[in-house]
Amino acid sequence: MSRYLIQGAAPLGGAPADILLEDGVIRRVSTSSTTDGRSTTDGRSTTDSTAHAAGAEIVDATELIALPGLVDLHTHLREPGREDAETVDTGTQAAALGGFTAVHAMANTDPVADTAGVVEQVWRLGREAGHCDVFPVGAVTVGLAGERLAELGAMADSAARVRVFSDDGKCVADPVLMRRALEYVRAFDGVVAQHAQEPRLTEDAQMNEGELSGRLGLRGWPAVAEEAIIARDCLLAAHVGSRLHVCHVSTAGSVEIVRWAKARARQEGGWDVTAEVCPHHLLLTDELAATYDPIYKVNPPLRTATDVEALRAGLADGTIDVVATDHAPHPHEDKDCEWQAAAFGMLGLETALSIVQETMVDTGLLDWAGVAVRMSRTPARIGRLDGHGRPIAEGEPANLVLYDPSARRTVDPAELASLSRNTPYAGMELPGRVVATFLRGKATVIDGKLQ
């Protein structure tokens, strides 16, 4: 088993510490950055710490921030069926380079992950790749068709132990079917993650509805199409006493609805609603559609600057619980075409932490402890993951990321680990750099390079 002594890292941006990783756990955390034998604040000397770590590989983490390994609730790994866009291996390489130690793989594969056999296949591919833990998301309905429930219980009882269910990419639009799904998953403490998009209101929709969509001649995607489903499902979840997670919230109105639901939870109990926001919705606006470049075509669409401001505020005050990437790789031919024919989606795993730093930390809306809550602890809790989202403390699983917030980098699609290149940040200078990622004490990334 690998042993690493991480020297001088700042857990959650706090005081520098030396962190010993051994046998897959955090063996020791001593809050000292000296190397001359003076006492550490926990009463041990640094020479004692070094002696205890004899034979460990030293990692100089001076001026780096240590965070618990990131957890993504919303990743598209495309395998099985679209290995031309991504595989579990390449997608989890991208995840590790982004600081993630666990990802939830969405069900819209081919075949759809709507049976125990398919989710177990994805789970085993993740174990074989070894770059980060892969937790399959099970489909809510058979074939994502929205007509009858999939084998939710069988997937929950499978080796993959599925606890998150979603038809992401499509909405569970039938309220009766949605109610049944919420009732069913309650038996094993599962959660339904809803892609909130009223289908009749978004037929052939291409971008955010507004003055700009009319001027560009692209069919508009009204905010109410998202907000109506969220309101309905919050009420359904409260009615049956089940857990609801709202995927990729994108409008100011959606933030207000989730805030209302959480206020009801505090007043009455029985409302268990969580929500996520994607990095691109925290940074980019619908003005980019004016380029007609399909790299900016995404579902839900980029919204207005007012929406972006509301999403940032909602994430800061806890209305929105987590940041999730919605990493959606597409091959070149699916994006190198006219806007209306192009696929929805953009890459996100390797740039997520930088976008959060740019939009939330550098703006003073969050500190690094807040980032850890929203990108590690809370998504792990929602997904009911053991061993992830844990504090940086002795005896805890050694899932860590070391991050340099002072670095600057220009995004080059050719340098990304993903098989696809559809990043909206190409040529953009972003802050921060993932220096190292550790999965149960094993280095998956060192000095920004895959191991």
C-alpha positions in Angstrom: 0.0 0.0 0.0 1.3 3.4 -0.9 2.3 5.9 1.8 2.5 9.6 1.2 3.5 12.4 3.6 1.8 15.6 2.3 3.8 18.5 3.7 2.5 22.1 4.2 -1.0 21.8 2.7 -3.8 24.0 4.0 -6.9 21.9 4.8 -9.9 23.9 3.6 -7.7 26.9 3.2 -6.8 27.0 6.9 -3.5 26.6 8.7 -0.8 24.5 7.0 -0.6 20.9 8.0 1.3 17.7 7.3 -1.0 14.9 6.3 0.2 11.2 6.4 -1.7 8.8 4.1 -1.2 5.2 4.9 -3.2 2.0 4.3 -6.0 3.9 2.5 -6.7 6.2 5.4 -5.5 9.5 6.8 -3.1 8.3 9.5 -2.0 11.6 10.9 -2.7 15.3 10.6 -0.2 17.6 12.4 -0.7 21.3 12.0 2.9 22.4 11.5 4.9 23.6 8.5 8.3 23.6 10.2 11.0 21.1 9.6 13.5 21.8 12.4 12.0 19.6 15.1 9.9 22.2 16.9 6.6 21.1 18.4 3.5 21.0 16.3 0.3 22.3 17.7 -0.9 18.8 18.4 2.0 18.2 20.8 4.1 16.1 18.5 7.4 17.2 17.0 7.9 17.4 13.2 10.9 15.0 13.5 8.6 12.5 15.3 6.1 13.0 12.4 8.8 12.4 9.8 10.0 9.3 11.7 6.5 8.0 11.8 6.3 8.5 8.1 9.6 6.8 7.3 9.5 5.3 3.9 6.6 7.5 2.8 6.8 9.5 -0.4 7.0 13.2 0.3 4.6 15.5 -1.5 5.5 19.2 -1.1 2.2 21.0 -0.8 3.4 24.4 0.3 0.7 27.0 -0.6 -1.7 24.3 -1.8 -5.2 23.8 -0.5 -6.3 20.4 0.6 -9.9 19.5 0.0 -11.8 16.2 0.5 -12.0 14.4 -2.8 -14.7 16.0 -5.0 -18.0 14.1 -5.7 -20.0 14.7 -8.9 -23.7 13.8 -8.8 -24.1 14.3 -12.6 -21.6 12.8 -15.1 -22.2 11.3 -18.5 -19.6 8.6 -19.2 -21.4 7.4 -22.4 -20.4 3.8 -22.0 -22.0 1.5 -23.0 -23.0 2.6 -26.5 -21.3 5.9 -27.3 -17.6 5.0 -26.8 -16.8 7.4 -29.7 -17.7 10.3 -27.3 -16.3 8.9 -23.9 -15.6 5.7 -22.1 -15.7 5.0 -18.4 -11.9 4.9 -18.5 -11.4 8.3 -20.2 -14.2 10.0 -18.3 -12.8 8.9 -15.0 -9.3 10.1 -16.1 -10.9 13.5 -16.7 -12.6 13.3 -13.3 -9.3 12.5 -11.4 -7.6 15.4 -13.2 -10.5 17.6 -12.0 -10.0 16.5 -8.4 -12.9 14.1 -8.3 -12.7 10.8 -6.4 -16.3 9.8 -7.1 -18.8 10.4 -10.0 -22.4 9.4 -10.6 -22.8 8.0 -14.1 -26.1 9.0 -15.7 -28.4 6.4 -17.2 -28.8 7.7 -20.8 -26.4 5.1 -22.3 -27.2 2.6 -25.0 -28.5 0.3 -23.7 -30.1 2.5 -21.1 -29.1 1.8 -17.5 -32.5 0.6 -16.5 -31.6 -3.0 -15.3 -29.4 -4.5 -12.7 -27.2 -5.9 -15.5 -26.4 -2.6 -17.1 -25.7 -0.7 -13.9 -23.4 -3.5 -12.7 -21.5 -3.4 -16.0 -20.9 0.4 -15.6 -19.9 -0.1 -11.9 -17.4 -2.9 -12.8 -15.9 -0.8 -15.6 -15.3 1.9 -13.1 -13.6 -0.5 -10.7 -11.4 -1.8 -13.5 -10.4 1.7 -14.6 -9.4 2.7 -11.0 -9.2 6.5 -11.5 -12.2 7.3 -9.3 -15.2 5.5 -7.9 -18.1 5.2 -10.3 -21.6 5.0 -9.0 -24.2 4.3 -11.7 -27.5 6.2 -11.8 -30.4 4.1 -12.6 -33.1 5.1 -15.0 -36.5 6.0 -13.6 -38.4 4.6 -16.5 -37.8 1.8 -19.0 -35.7 3.1 -21.9 -36.2 6.6 -20.6 -39.5 6.5 -22.4 -41.5 7.9 -19.5 -44.2 5.1 -19.7 -43.4 2.6 -17.0 -41.1 2.3 -14.1 -37.7 0.6 -14.6 -36.4 -2.1 -12.2 -35.7 0.3 -9.4 -35.6 -2.3 -6.7 -33.4 -4.7 -8.6 -30.9 -1.9 -9.3 -30.9 -0.9 -5.7 -30.1 -4.5 -4.6 -27.5 -5.0 -7.3 -23.7 -5.0 -6.8 -23.8 -1.3 -7.8 -26.1 -0.5 -4.9 -27.9 2.3 -6.9 -29.4 5.0 -4.8 -29.9 7.8 -7.4 -32.4 7.4 -10.2 -32.9 9.8 -13.1 -34.1 9.9 -16.7 -31.7 12.8 -17.2 -31.9 14.2 -20.7 -35.6 13.7 -20.4 -38.1 14.7 -17.9 -40.4 12.3 -16.0 -43.3 14.4 -17.2 -46.2 12.2 -16.1 -47.1 13.2 -12.6 -48.6 9.8 -11.7 -45.4 8.1 -12.8 -43.3 10.6 -10.9 -45.3 10.0 -7.7 -44.9 6.2 -8.1 -41.1 6.6 -8.5 -40.9 8.8 -5.4 -42.9 6.3 -3.4 -40.9 3.3 -4.6 -37.4 4.7 -3.9 -38.4 5.7 -0.3 -38.3 2.0 0.6 -34.5 1.9 0.2 -33.7 5.5 0.9 -33.2 6.4 -2.7 -33.6 9.7 -4.4 -35.2 10.7 -7.8 -33.1 13.3 -9.6 -35.4 15.1 -11.9 -34.5 16.7 -15.2 -37.0 19.6 -14.9 -38.2 20.3 -18.5 -41.9 20.4 -19.4 -41.7 18.7 -22.8 -44.7 20.5 -24.5 -43.3 23.9 -23.6 -39.9 23.1 -25.0 -40.6 21.3 -28.3 -37.8 22.1 -30.7 -36.5 24.8 -28.2 -32.9 25.9 -28.9 -31.9 28.5 -26.4 -33.2 30.7 -23.6 -36.5 32.4 -24.5 -36.2 36.2 -24.6 -35.6 39.1 -26.8 -32.3 37.6 -28.0 -33.9 34.3 -29.1 -36.4 36.3 -31.2 -33.6 38.3 -32.7 -31.5 35.3 -33.5 -34.4 33.3 -35.0 -33.9 30.4 -32.6 -36.9 28.9 -30.8 -37.0 30.0 -27.2 -36.9 27.8 -24.1 -39.0 29.5 -21.4 -37.9 29.5 -17.8 -41.4 28.4 -16.8 -40.8 25.0 -18.5 -38.3 24.3 -15.8 -40.0 26.1 -12.9 -43.4 24.4 -13.3 -41.9 20.9 -13.0 -39.8 21.8 -10.0 -42.8 23.3 -8.2 -44.9 20.2 -9.0 -42.3 17.7 -7.9 -41.5 19.6 -4.6 -45.2 19.2 -3.8 -45.2 15.5 -4.8 -42.1 14.7 -2.8 -43.6 16.4 0.3 -46.9 14.6 -0.3 -45.3 11.1 -0.3 -42.5 11.9 2.1 -39.7 11.0 -0.3 -36.4 12.5 -1.5 -36.2 14.7 -4.6 -33.1 16.1 -6.2 -33.4 18.8 -8.9 -30.8 18.6 -11.6 -29.1 21.6 -13.2 -31.2 24.5 -11.9 -30.8 27.3 -14.3 -33.3 30.1 -13.6 -33.8 32.7 -10.9 -37.4 31.5 -10.6 -36.2 27.9 -9.9 -34.0 29.2 -7.1 -37.0 30.9 -5.5 -39.1 27.7 -5.8 -36.4 25.6 -4.1 -36.0 28.3 -1.5 -39.7 28.2 -0.8 -39.7 24.4 -0.5 -36.8 24.5 2.0 -38.6 27.1 4.0 -41.6 24.8 4.2 -39.3 22.0 5.3 -38.1 24.1 8.2 -41.6 25.0 9.2 -43.4 21.7 8.7 -40.8 18.9 8.1 -41.4 16.2 5.5 -39.9 18.2 2.6 -36.6 16.7 1.5 -35.6 18.6 -1.6 -32.0 19.2 -2.8 -30.8 21.0 -5.9 -27.7 21.3 -8.0 -26.2 24.0 -10.3 -23.7 23.4 -13.1 -20.4 25.4 -13.4 -21.4 26.7 -16.9 -24.6 28.2 -15.5 -22.6 30.1 -12.9 -20.3 31.7 -15.5 -21.8 31.8 -19.0 -24.9 33.6 -20.3 -27.2 33.3 -23.3 -25.4 36.2 -25.0 -23.0 33.6 -26.3 -25.7 32.1 -28.5 -25.3 35.1 -30.7 -22.1 33.5 -32.0 -24.3 30.6 -33.3 -21.4 28.4 -32.1 -23.0 25.0 -31.0 -20.3 24.7 -28.3 -22.6 26.9 -26.2 -25.7 24.8 -26.8 -26.7 23.0 -23.6 -29.7 21.6 -21.8 -31.0 23.5 -19.9 -29.8 26.5 -21.9 -27.5 29.2 -20.8 -29.7 31.9 -19.2 -29.4 35.7 -18.5 -27.0 37.6 -16.4 -29.8 38.0 -13.9 -30.2 34.3 -13.6 -26.5 33.8 -13.2 -26.5 36.2 -10.3 -29.4 34.4 -8.7 -27.8 31.0 -9.1 -24.6 32.3 -7.4 -26.5 33.8 -4.5 -28.6 30.6 -4.1 -25.4 28.5 -4.0 -23.9 30.8 -1.5 -26.8 30.8 0.9 -27.4 27.1 0.7 -30.6 27.2 -1.3 -28.7 25.3 -4.0 -27.0 22.4 -2.3 -24.3 21.2 -4.7 -22.3 22.0 -7.8 -22.6 19.1 -10.3 -20.8 19.2 -13.7 -23.3 17.6 -16.1 -20.1 16.6 -18.0 -21.6 15.8 -21.4 -19.0 14.8 -24.0 -19.9 14.7 -27.7 -17.8 13.7 -30.7 -16.7 16.3 -33.1 -19.4 15.7 -35.7 -22.2 16.2 -33.2 -21.0 19.7 -32.5 -19.4 20.8 -35.8 -22.6 21.6 -37.5 -25.3 24.2 -37.6 -26.8 25.2 -34.2 -30.2 23.5 -34.7 -28.7 20.2 -35.7 -26.1 20.1 -32.9 -26.3 18.0 -29.8 -26.9 19.6 -26.4 -24.0 19.5 -23.8 -20.5 20.5 -22.8 -17.5 19.1 -20.9 -17.2 20.0 -17.3 -15.1 17.6 -15.1 -11.6 19.1 -15.7 -12.7 22.8 -15.3 -15.3 22.6 -12.6 -13.2 23.6 -9.6 -11.6 26.5 -11.5 -15.0 27.8 -12.5 -16.2 27.6 -8.9 -13.1 29.5 -7.8 -13.7 32.1 -10.4 -17.4 32.6 -9.7 -17.7 31.9 -6.0 -14.4 32.0 -4.1 -12.7 34.9 -5.9 -15.9 36.9 -5.6 -16.1 36.3 -1.9 -19.3 34.4 -2.0 -17.8 31.1 -0.7 -14.7 30.2 1.3 -12.9 26.9 0.6 -14.7 25.1 3.5 -18.0 26.1 1.7 -16.6 24.7 -1.6 -15.9 21.4 0.2 -19.4 21.2 1.5 -21.0 21.8 -1.9 -18.6 19.7 -4.0 -17.8 16.9 -1.6 -19.7 16.5 1.6 -23.3 17.2 0.4 -23.2 15.4 -2.9 -21.8 12.3 -1.0 -24.7 12.6 1.5 -27.3 12.9 -1.3 -25.8 9.9 -3.1 -25.5 7.9 0.2 -21.9 7.3 -0.4 -19.7 5.7 2.3 -16.1 6.9 2.4 -16.6 10.1 0.4 -17.2 13.6 1.5 -15.5 12.9 4.8 -13.5 15.5 6.8 -9.7 15.7 6.5 -9.1 14.1 9.9 -7.2 11.1 11.3 -8.8 7.8 10.6 -10.9 9.0 7.7 -10.6 7.6 4.2 -7.7 9.1 2.3 -9.7 10.7 -0.5 -8.1 14.1 -1.1 -7.3 16.7 -3.7 -4.5 19.2 -3.6 -5.2 22.5 -5.4 -3.2 25.5 -6.3 -5.5 28.5 -6.3 -2.8 30.9 -7.4 -2.1 29.2 -10.7 -3.5 30.4 -14.0 -4.1 28.3 -17.1 -5.4 28.7 -20.5 -7.8 25.9 -21.5 -6.6 23.9 -24.4 -9.1 21.3 -25.6 -6.3 19.1 -27.1 -4.9 18.7 -23.6 -8.1 17.4 -22.0 -8.3 13.7 -21.0 -11.8 13.4 -22.3 -12.2 11.7 -25.7 -14.3 14.7 -26.7 -13.3 18.3 -27.1 -16.6 20.2 -26.6 -15.5 22.6 -23.9 -17.0 26.1 -23.9 -13.9 27.4 -22.2 -11.4 26.9 -25.0 -8.8 29.7 -25.0 -10.2 31.1 -21.7 -7.8 31.8 -18.9 -9.0 30.2 -15.6 -7.7 30.3 -12.1 -6.4 27.3 -10.2 -4.9 23.9 -11.0 -5.4 20.5 -9.5 -2.0 19.3 -8.5 -2.7 15.9 -6.9 -5.7 13.6 -6.3 -5.7 10.7 -4.0 -8.2 7.8 -4.0 -8.1 5.8 -0.8 -4.4 6.8 -0.4 -3.4 5.9 -4.0 -2.3 8.8 -6.1 -4.3 9.1 -9.3 -2.9 12.4 -10.2 0.6 13.9 -9.2 1.9 17.2 -10.4 -1.2 17.6 -12.6 -0.5 14.3 -14.4 -2.3 11.0 -14.4 -0.6 8.2 -12.6 
